[in-house]
Amino acid sequence: MTHSPAFHTSLEQGISTIATHARTLTSSPGVYRMINQQEEVLYVGKAKNLKKRVLSYIQAYRLPNRLQRMVAETHTMEFITTHTEVEALLLEANLIKRLKPRYNILLKDNKFFSYILLTDHAWPRLTKHRGAKTLSGIYYGPFASTYAVNQTLTTMYRIFKLRSCSDSFFASRKRPCLQYHIKRCTAPCTRYINAPDYKEYVNQTKAFLEGKSHELQQNLSQRMHEASEHQDYEKAALYRDQIRALTQIQAQQNINTALKEDTDVIAIASHGETTCIQIFFFRHGSNFGSHSFFPEHIKDLSVEEILTSFLTLFYQDTLPPQEILLSHPLNEQSLVEEALSITAQRKVNISIPKRGQCVRILRQAIENAEEALARYLSTNRSQLKILNEVADVFGLTEMPQRIEVYDNSHIQGTNAIGAMIVAGPQGFDKASYRKFTIKLDEKGAPNPGDDYGMMREVIQRRFSGSLSQEQSRNPFPHLLLIDGGIGHLNAVYETLEDIGLSIPVVAIAKGSERNAGKETFYQPGRAPFSLEKYKTILFYLQQLRDEAHRFAITFHRQKRAKMIERSMLDDIVGIGAHRKKSLLRHFGSTREVARAGIEDLQSVKGISASLAQKIYDYFH
């Protein structure tokens, strides 16, 4: 690949910058960052010997094209020394996750998986949990499917009848809630169950979640027979229902594997410049599901290097299990094992199975990775074909890599918001979605209900505000799609001209009867036209428009709900911030306050009989 003279000049400048920094470096372990002229981090790397590693970039012409471009963009470098190489590896993973550098491997589709949480409380709560593990209790998971967690919890509430309510709701109850009446809770809030019996349900829950379901089932079976012998048929029927529900969950989780320890099985499949990493979660002998990852920025890297980076990045958010089975070896296995053991605060073993059922499970993971990769490539090829056709229809000079779609939402000018979604060759890029709260005031902002003014504000803020400053994370699009007609198109086009940008703009408007399929398209310098002859492209553009509308409506409803929640109590004379807080803490929400009787309202600290009557009268 030949480069322009300007590129060679930039490359030489990058080499000079790196050489200058290398002169003052020591041979200690550490982490280095390459930074461009806009102060954006291009790359984060770790090294056992910082000086030696950084000097390797000086021979840039021997590097792959990807790294040559990185060196050419390097304007300065930053360094952090560490005591050990393991510390450097953990710090590198943490910085990559936080900074998302352009030239590092990234898990764009990484996410927080769902867990089942049994809280540390006198009357423990059983609930679903996602995100950082800040609550005290026992976490079971991860589950790859949120749907599977919800289904499992629904069944477990029927079996074990533990509470699912928040601690504040639990503390304020005076009578059982609906969960008790539909037989999914034993109402510990009102002490309808004593502490020893509730603790027995908690122990049964722990036994099930720790993979001891067969022992639990045998125990319940024995109790059912004993109850039947004592002619306590109601209790015997309860045990029977518990056994049936347990059998159902066991069938869903494919229990009875050879993996008795908590284990993740990870396989990798690659084709060209695309790689799929498949991970199976096994906990306490149960299959908790699987997930596929398609890491980015992997060009010129080996399968072993990709897998090494994946492990350190993935286990930043997910607690490593005791065993990790891999389809391929790692470049630095002992180093990665040590780093993950520090993260897990116990020994983590990484291995490639050679025989037995573990090999069969690994083969299944490899097959899943290959199938997921094939589906991904097939979808990607279809997406590329559609995008090329979009370029032809709208007269674009090249296939659009990034399409931004805009929509506004308001009700008679109230809670006015704007929404932006992003799509490209990989489908919807949800991490790049943006929300805009429209500023309705007297200083040049749009008047209530002024759709064109609202659109001008959104475009102005997108392309001249903070979002425009970080081009690596928010690059300018190759096409703007606006939900609206000729007026919206002109508003956007004029705003872009004022900013000094030239970006292709297309507006999509429904027909006179607002029928999908009869859309009219508007483009500067072109008469209005339809795409009825191009069904595939029309369907694709409808999907983009509908996704933008869904995102805008969701945000608008959230804004309205907050306003309603705030105003309903604020409008009552005598309810200030302190009393409002007391009411919400006691009842949990404004809706529950509205449903409360006068006596219930009086039980709240600070609410007198006359004020309780006033609150009751307001809602009734």
ROVEXKOL-690946 format. One record per atom (N, C-alpha, C): x, y, z. Coordinates in steps of 0.1 Angstrom, whole numbers, plus 5000, padded with zeros to 4 digits. Layout:
residues N
XYZ ...
***
This chain:
residues 620
500949885000 500050005000 500950135000 500750214990 501550344989 500850454997 501750535004 501150645011 501650775005 500850885008 501151015002 502351075009 502951175003 504151245009 503751305023 502451355024 502051415036 502051305048 501651185044 501551075054 502951045059 503951035049 505351005053 505851115062 505551245060 505951345068 505451335082 504151305083 503451285096 504051165104 504351055096 504950935102 506350965108 507151045101 508451085106 508351165118 507351255119 507151335130 506751255142 505851155140 505451065150 506650985156 507450935147 508650865151 509550945160 509751075156 510551165163 509951195177 508651205178 508051225191 508251105200 508050985195 508250865203 509650845207 510650875199 512050865202 512350965213 511851085213 512151185223 511651135237 510451075237 509951025250 510650905255 511150815245 511850695249 513150725256 513750835253 515050865259 515050875274 513950925279 513750945294 513150825301 512750725294 512050605300 513050515307 512450445318 513250345325 512850205319 513450105325 513049965320 512049895329 511349975337 510349915346 509049885339 508149805345 506849775338 505949895339 504949905330 504050015331 503150015319 502450135318 501350155308 501750285300 501550275287 501850405279 500550435271 500450565269 499250615261 499850695249 499350675237 499650755226 498450855223 498750985222 497751085221 497951175209 496851205202 496951285190 496951435193 496851515183 496951665185 495751715191 494551645190 493351695196 493151645210 494251585216 494351535230 493451415231 493151335221 492451215222 493351095223 493051005232 493950885234 493750795222 494850765215 494750675203 494950525207 495850505217 496150365220 496650365235 496250255241 496750225255 497450085254 498750085259 499449955259 500149935272 500449805275 501249775287 502549715283 503549715291 504849665288 505549615300 506249505299 507149455309 508349545311 508749605299 509949695299 509449815290 509149925297 508550035290 509450095279 510750105282 511750165272 511850075260 511949945262 512149855251 510849855242 509649855249 508449845241 508149975233 508450085239 508250215231 509150225220 510450185222 511450195211 511050105199 510250005201 509849925190 508949995180 508350105184 507550185175 508450275166 509650295169 510550385161 510750325148 510850185147 510950115134 509650105127 508950215125 507550215121 507250155108 508250165099 508050115085 507949955085 508349895096 508149755097 506849715103 506149815108 504849785115 503749765104 502649705108 501449695099 500849835097 500049845086 499549975082 498750045093 498049965100 497150015111 498050085121 499150025125 500050085135 500850205130 501150195117 501750305110 500950435111 499650415108 498750525109 498650585124 498750495133 498650535147 499950615151 501050575146 502350645149 502250785142 501750785130 501650915123 500751015130 499750965137 498851055144 499351095158 500451025163 500851045177 501551185178 501051265187 501551395190 502351405203 501851325213 502551315225 502251185232 502951155243 502751025250 502751045265 502050965272 501950965287 502250825292 502850825304 503350695310 502950685324 502650555328 502450525343 503350405346 504250415355 505050295359 504250215369 504450085369 503849995379 504949905385 504549845396 505549755403 505749625395 504649575389 504749445383 504049455369 504249355361 503649345348 502149315349 501749245360 500349215362 499549345365 500149425374 499549555376 499349635363 500349625355 500349695342 499149645333 499049515333 497949445325 496549495330 496349495343 495049535349 494749685347 495849765348 495649905345 495349935331 496049865322 495749875307 494349845304 493749735310 492449695307 491449805312 491749855324 490849955330 490850085322 492050125316 492050245308 491450225295 491550105289 490950085276 489450085277 488950025288 487450035291 486950175293 487750255299 487250395302 487450495291 488650475284 488950575273 488550535259 488350405257 487950345244 488750405232 490150375233 491050435223 490750365209 490950445198 490650405185 491450285180 492650265185 493450155179 493550035188 492850035200 492849915208 491649825204 491749695208 490649605206 489549655216 488349665210 487149715219 486049615218 485349595229 484149515230 482949605230 482649655217 481549745216 480249695221 480049565220 478749495224 478849445238 479949485246 480049435259 478849495268 478449435278 477349485286 477449425300 476649475309 476449415322 475449305320 475849185325 474949075324 474049075337 473049005336 472048995347 472448895358 472248925370 472448835381 471248815390 471148715397 470148705408 470748735421 470148825428 470748875441 469848835453 470548775463 469848745475 470448845486 469748945490 470349055498 470649005512 471649085518 472049065531 471149145540 470049085546 469049155553 468449055563 467849105574 467149015583 466048935576 465448995566 464448925558 464848945544 465748855539 466448875526 465448895514 465848975505 465148995493 465748925481 464848865472 465348795460 464948885448 466048925440 465749015429 466748995418 466449055407 467349065396 468249185398 469549175393 470549285395 471349295382 471549415378 472449455367 473349565371 474549575366 475449685369 476449655380 477049755386 478049735396 477449675409 478249585415 477749505426 477949585439 477249685441 477349775453 476549725464 475449645462 474549605473 475149485480 474949475493 475449365501 474549245499 475149135496 474349005495 475148905486 474448805482 475048695474 474548705460 475548715450 475148725436 475348585429 474348555422 474348425414 474248465399 475248415392 475248445377 476648445372 476948505360 475948585353 475048495344 473848555341 472948495331 473048575318 473248505307 473448565294 472148635289 470948575294 469648625289 468948685301 468548815299 467648875309 466348805310 465848765298 464548695298 464648565307 465748495306 465948375314 465948405329 466548515333 466548555347 465148585351 464348665343 462948695347 462148575348 462248475339 461448355339 461848275352 463148265354 463648185366 463048245379 463148385380 462748445392 461248435394 460448445383 458948425384 458648285390 459348185385 459148045390 459648035405 460748095408 461248085422 460348155432 459748265428 458848335437 457648245440 457248165430 456148065433 456647955442 457847915441 458347805449 458747845463 459547955464 460147985477 459448105484 458748185476 457948295481 458748395490 459948425485 460748535491 460248665486 460448775494 459948905490 460848955478 460249045470 460949105459 460949255460 460249315471 460149455472 461449515477 461549655475 462749725480 462649735496 463749765502 463849775516 462949885522 462849995515 462050105520 460550075519 460150005508 458749965506 458449855517 459349765520 459249665530 459049725543 459749825547 459749885560 458449965563 457850005552 456650095554 455350025553 455349895550 454049825548 453249805561 451949825559 451149805571 450249685568 450049645555 449249525552 449949465539 449649335537 450349265526 450049325512 450949315503 450749375490 450149265481 450049295468 449449195458 450249065457 451549075459 452348955457 451948845467 451548885479 451048785489 449748725484 448848805479 447548755475 447548665463 448548675455 448748585443 449648475446 450048465459 450848345465 452248345459 452848465458 454248475454 455148535465 454548555476 455348605488 454648565500 455348555511 454848515524 454548625533 454648755528 454348875536 455148885548 456548875547 457348905560 457249045565 456849135556 456649275560 455649295571 454649215571 453549225582 453649105591 454749035590 455048915599 453948805598 453448795586 452548675584 453248545584 454548555583 455448435584 456448465595 456748365603 457748385614 459248375608 460148425616 461548435611 462148295608 461948185616 462548055613 461947995600 460648015598 460047955585 460548035573 460748165574 461248245563 462748205560 463448185571 464848145569 464948015562 464047925565 464047795558 463847815543 462947905539 462747935525 464047995519 464748075527 466048135522 467048025520 467147935529 468047825528 467747735516 466447715513 466047635502 466447715489 466347845489 466647925477 468147915475 468947925485 470447915484 470847775478 470147675484 470547535479 470247525464 469147575460 468747565446 469747645437 470047765441 470947855433 472447805433 472747725443 474147665444 474247525438 473247495430 473247365423 472847245430 472247255442 471847145450 470347115449 469847125436 468447115434 467946975436 468746875432 468346735434 468146705449 469046745457 468946725471 467646795477 467446915472 466346995476 465046925472 465046865459 463846805454 463546675462 464546605466 464346485474 463746515488 464346625494 463846675507 462346715506 462046785495 460646825494 459746705491 460246605484 459446485482 459146415495 460146405503 459946335516 458946415525 459046545524 458046625532 456646615527 456546595513 455246585507 454546455512 455346345512 454846215517 454446225532 455246285540 454946295554 453646375556 453546485549 452346565550 451046485546 451246405535 450146325530 449746225540 450746155547 450446055557 449746115569 450046245572 449346315583 448046375579 447646345566 446446395560 446346545559 447546615559 447646755557 447846775542 446746755535 446746755520 447046895514 446747005521 447047135516 448547155515 449247115526 450647135526 451347035516 450746915515 451346815505 451246875491 450046935488 449846995475 450847115472 451247185483 452247295482 453547235478 453947135485 455247065482 455247005468 454146955464 454046895450 454247005440 453647125442 453747235432 455247275432 455947285443 457347325444 458147225436 457947095437 458746995430 458547005415 457247035411 457047045396 457747175391 457747285398 458347405394 459847385393 460447315403 461847285403 462247205390 461447105387 461647015375 461747105363 460747205362 460747285350 461947375349 462447425360 463647505359 464847425355 464947305361 466047215358 466147185343 464947165337 464947135323 465447245314 465147375319 465547485312 467047515313 467647475324 469047505326 469947385322 469447275317 470347165313 471247125324 470747095335 471647055346 472146915344 473246875351 473946745350 475046755339 475846855340 477046865332 478246815340 479346795334 480546745341 481246865348 480746985346 481447105351 480847135365 481447085375 481047105389 481447245394 482647295390 483047425394 482447535385 482347655390 481947765381 482947775369 482347775357 483247765345 482747845334 483547915327 483247985314 483947905303 483247875293 483847805281 483847905270 485047935265 485248045255 485847995242 485248015231 485747965218 485748085208 486648085199 486848195189 486848135175 486148205166 486148175152 486448305144 487248285133 487648405126 487548385111 487148485104 487048485089 487448615084 488648625077 489148755072 489448845084 488848965083 489049065094 487949065104 487048965104 485948955114 486148835123 485948855136 486148755146 484948745155 484548625159 483448605168 484048525180 483748575192 484048505204 482748465211 482648335214 481448275220 481848235234 480948275244 481248235257 479948165263 480148055269 479147975277 479347995291 478348025299 478448035313 477847915320 478647845329 478147735337 478447775351 477347765360 477547795374 476847685382 477647625391 477147515399 476547395391 477147375380 476647265371 475447295362 474947425363 473847465355 474347555343 473647545332 474047625320 473247755321 473947865323 473348005324 473248075311 473448005300 473348075287 474648105280 474548165269 475748205261 475648335254 476748395250 476648525244 477848535233 477548605222 478548625211 479048765212 480348775210 481048905209 481748915195 481749045190 482449065178 483349185180 484549165185 485449275189 485849355177 486149485179 486549575169 488049605170 488549665159 489949705158 490949585159 490649475152 491449355154 492349325142 492349415132 493149395120 494649375123 495249285117 496649255118 497049185132 495949145139 496249075152 495948925150 496748845158 496448695157 495348655166 494848535164 493748485173 494148485187 495348445190 495848445204 495848575210 496348685203 496348815208 494948875211 494048845202 492648885204 492048825216 492248695218 491748625229 492348675242 493648705242 494248755254 493648895258 493448985248 492849115251 491449095256 490649005249 489248985253 489148945268 489948855273 489848805286 490048925296 491049005294 491349115303 490249215303 489749245291 488649345290 487349295295 486949175291 485649115295 485549105310 486549055317 486449035331 486749165340 486649275333 486649405340 485249425347 484249375339 482849395344 482249275350 482749155347 482149025351 483148955359 482748905371 483648835380 484148705374 485448685373 485948555367 485548435375 485248325368 484948205375 486148125379 486048015386 487247935390 487947875378 487147835368 487747765356 487347835343 488347855334 488047915321 488647815311 487747755302 488247665292 488247735279 489447725272 489647805259 489747715247 489447765235 489647685223 491047705217 491747815221 493047845216 493947885228 495347865226 496247905237 496348055238 496848105249 497148245251 498648275249 498948395246 500348435245 501048445258 500248495268 500748525282 499848455292 499648325291 498648265299 498848285314 500048265319 500348275333 500048415338 500448515330 500248655333 498748685334 497948635325 496448655325 495848585336 496348465339 495748385351 495948465364 497148525365 497548595378 496648725379 496448795367 495648915367 494148885371 493648775365 492248745368 492048695382 493048625387 493048575401 492948695411 493748805408 493648925416 492248985415 491648985403 490349045401 489348965409 489448835408 488448745415 488748725430 489948755434 490348735448 490348585452 490648505442 490848365444 491548305431 491948185432 492748125421 491748105409 492248145397 491548125384 492448045375 491947935370 492647845362 492247855347 493147865338 492847875324 493447755317 492647675309 493247555303 492447525290 493047445282 492447385270 492147245272 490947205273 490647055276 491046965265 491446845269 492046745260 491146625258 490246595268 489446485267 488146495276 487246405275 486046395283 484946495279 483946515287 482846595284 483146735282 484246785289 484746925287 485046955272 485646855265 485946865251 484746875243 483746795246 482446805239 481746935241 481846995253 481247125255 481947235247 483347215247 484147315240 483847305225 483647185220 483347175205 482047235202 481047225212 479747285210 479947445209 480747495218 481047635218 481647685205 482647605200 483247635187 482247635176 481347535176 480347535165 479447655166 479047695178 478247815180 478947935175 480247945178 481048065174 481048075159 481247955152 481247955137 479947985131 478847935137 477547965132 477148115134 477548165146 477248315149 478048405139 479248365136 480048435127 479448435113 479048315109 478348305095 477148395094 476348395105 475148475105 475448625104 476548665112 476948805113 477448845099 478248765093 478848805080 477648815069 476748715070 475648725061 474848845062 474448885075 473749005077 474549125073 475849125076 476749235072 476749255057 476849145049 476849155035 475549225030 474349175036 473049235032 473049385035 473549415047 473549555051 474449645042 475549595038 476449665028 475749685015 475049585010 474349594998 473249704998 472449705009 471449805011 472049945012 473149965019 473750095020 474350145007 474850054999 475250094985 474150134977 472950074978 471750114971 471250244976 471350274989 470950404995 471850514989 473150484987 474050584981 473650614967 473250504959 472750524945 471550614945 470550574953 469250644952 469350794956 470150824966 470350964970 471451034964 472150974955 473251034947 474451064956 474750984966 475951004974 477250954967 478351014970 479650984963 480150844968 479750804980 480250674985 479250614995 479350484998 478450425007 478550485021 477350525027 477350595040 477750495051 478850525058 479350445069 478550485082 478050605082 477350655094 476150735090 474950695093 473750765091 473150815104 472850945105 472250995117 470751035114 469850985122 468451005120 467851095132 467051195129 466651285139 465151295140 464551305152 463151325154 462951405166 461851485167 461451565178 460151505184 459951545197 458651505203 458251605213 456951635214 456451735224 454951715224 454251775234 452751775234 452451925237 451951995226 451652135227 452852215232 454052175228 455252245232 455752215246 455152125254 455652095267 456551975266 457551965275 458551855275 459151835261 459451935254 460051925241 461451865241 461551765233 462851695232 463251665218 464551635216 465051595203 465751465205 465851375194 466451245196 467251225183 468451165185 469351125174 469650975175 469450895165 469950765165 471050745154 471850645154 472950625145 472850485140 473050465126 473150335120 474250335110 474650215107 475750195097 475850055093 477050015088 477249875083 476949765093 477149805106 476949705117 475549715123 474649785116 473349805122 473249925131 472349925140 472150035149 473250045159 473850165161 474950185170 474350255182 473750185191 473050235203 473850315212 475150285213 476050365221 476250505217 475950535204 476050665199 474750745199 473650685203 472350755204 472550875213 471850985210 471851105218 470451165221 470251225232 469051295236 469251445237 468351525234 468451665235 467151725242 467351795253 466251865259 466152005253 465052035246 464952155239 464752265250 465552375248 465452485257 464452595252 463352595257 462252685253 462352815262 462852925256 462953045264 462753165254 462953285259 462653405251 463953455244 465053385245 466253435239 466653355227 465853355217 466153285204 465853145203 465453075214 465152935214 463752925207 463352805202 462052795195 460952815205 459852865199 458552875207 457952745208 457052725218 456452595220 455652555207 455952435203 455252385191 455952415178 457052495179 457852535167 458752415163 458252325154 459052205151 460252245143 460252345135 461352385127 462452445136 462052525145 462952585155 463552485163 462852385168 463352275176 464452195168 464152165155 465052095147 466352175145 466252315143 467452395142 468252385154 467652385166 468452385179 469152255180 468452145177 469152005178 470352005169 470152045156 471252035146 472452125150 472052245155 473052345160 473852285171 473252225181 473952165192 474752045189 474251965179 474951845175 476251885167 476251985158 477352005150 478252125153 477852205164 478752315168 478952305183 478352205190 478552195204 479552095208 479552045220 480551955225 480551825217 479451775212 479451655205 480351655192 480551775187 481351795175 482851795178 483151805190 484551825194 485351685193 484751575197 485351445197 485051365185 485851395174 485551335161 485751185161 486651135170 486950995170 485750915176 484950975185 483850915191 482550955184 482451075179 481251125173 481651185159 482051095150 482451145136 481151205129 481451295120 480351355113 479751245104 478451245102 477751145094 477951165079 477651065071 477751075056 476351095051 475251085060 473951115056 473051155068 472251255067 471251295077 469851255072 469151185080 467751145077 466851215087 465951305082 465151385091 463651335090 463051315101 461651275101 460851405100 460351425088 459551555086 459451585071 458951705067 458751735054 459751845049 459251925039 460152015032 460552125042 459652165052 460052265062 461152225071 461152095075 462152045083 463452035076 463351995063 464551985054 465252125053 464452225050 465052355049 465652405062 465052375073 465552425086 466952355088 467052225085 468352155088 469352205078 469052225065 469952265055 470552405058 469652495062 470052635065 470952635077 470652555087 471552545099 472952495096 472952385087 474252335084 475052435076 474452515067 475052625059 475652725068 474852765079 475352865088 476552815096 476652685099 477752635106 478952615096 478652605083 479752585074 480052435070 478952355072 479152215069 478352175057 478852075049 478152025038 477951875040 476751835044 476451695047 475151665040 475051565032 473751525025 472651515035 471451575032 470251575040 469151515032 468351435038 467151375032 466051385043 464851435039 463651425049 462651325044 462151255053 461151145050 459851185057 458751195049 457451235054 456451135050 455551105059 454451015055 453451075046 452650995039 451751055029 450551125035 449651175027 448551255032 447751175042 447651045041 446850965050 447750895060 449050945061 450050895070 450150745069 450150695057 450250545055 451750515053 452250415060 453550365058 453650295044 454650325036 454750275023 454450385012 453750495017 453450605008 454350725011 455450705017 456350815022 456750895010 456951025012 457551125003 458851165008 459851164999 461251205003 461551344997 462251425005 462751555000 464251565001 464851614991 466251634991 466551764984 467551844989 467851974983 468151964968 467552054960 467752064946 467151954938 466051884944 465451774938 463951784941 463051744931 461651744933 461251634943 460251654951 459751544960 459551414952 459951294958 459951174951 459551064961 459150944956 458850824964 459750714960 459750614969 460650494967 459850364966 458650374961 457750264960 458350154952 459150184942 459850084933 461050024940 461550084951 462650034958 462249984972 461549874972 460949824984 461949794995 463049734992 464049705002 464649825008 464949925000 465550055006 464450125014 463250125009 462150195016 461950135029 461949995030 461749925043 462849965052 464149965047 465250005056 465150145061 464750235053 464650375058 463450395067 462350315065 461250315075 461750265088 462550165088 463150105101 463950215108 464750285101 465550395107 464650505113 463650545105 462750645110 461950595122 461450475122 460650425133 461550405146 462850365144 463750355155 463950495162 464150595153 464250735159 463050775166 461850745160 460550785167 460450705180 460750585180 460650505193 461550565204 462750595200 463750655209 463250785214 462750875205 462251005209 461050995219 460050905215 458850885223 459250835237 460150745238 460550685251 461150795260 462050875254 462650985262 461551085266 460651115257 459551215260 458651165271 458351035271 457550975282 458250985295 459550955295 460250965307 460251105313 460351205304 460351345309 458951385315 457951335308 456551365312 456251295326 456751175327 456451095339 457151165351 458351225349 459051295360 458351415363 457851485353 457051615356 455751585364 455051475360 453851445366 454151395381 455151315382 455551265396 455851385405 456551485399 456951595407 455751695411 454951725401 453951825402 452751785411 452351655411 451151605418 451251645433 452351625439 452551655453 452851805455 453651855446 454051995447 452852095447 451752055441 450552135439 449752145452 450052055462 449252055474 449752155484 448952245488 449352355498 449652285511 450852315517 451252255529 452252135528 452452095515 453451985512 454752055507 455752065516 457052115512 457951995509 459252025507 460251925503 460351815513 460351855526 460551755537 459351655538 458151715538 456951625539 456851535526 457151595515 457051525502 458051405503 459251425508 460151315509 459651205519 459051255530 458551155539 457451065533 456551135526 455451055519 455950955509 456951005501 457450915491 458250795497 458950825508 459750715514 458750615520 457650665526 456750575533 455950495522 455450555512 454550485502 455250435490 456450485487 457250435475 457050515463 455850575460 455650655448 454450745450 454250835441 453150935442 451850855440 451850755431 450650675428 450150605441 451050555449 450650485461 450150595471 450650715471 450150815480 448650845476 448450855463 447150885458 446150775462 446550655463 445650545467 445450535482 446250595490 446250575504 444950645510 444550575521 443450635529 443850735539 442950805545 443250915555 444150865566 443750755572 444450695583 445850655579 446050595567 447450565563 448250685561 447650795556 448450925554 448850985568 447950975578 448251025591 449350955598 449550825594 450650745600 452050795596 452150885586 453450935581 453851045591 455051045595 455651155604 455451285597 454851385604 454751515599 453451545592 452651445590 451351465584 450251465594 449551575596 448551595606 447251545601 446151535609 444851495604 444351585594 444451715596 443951815586 444651805573 446051785573 446851775561 446551645554 446351535561 445951405555 444651425548 443651495554 442351515547 442551595534 443451695535 443751785523 444351705512 445351615515 445951525505 444951435499 444151375508 443051275503 442151345494 441651465498 440751545490 441351585476 442651615476 443251645463 443251535453 443451415457 443451295448 442051245445 441151275454 439751215452 438751325449 
***
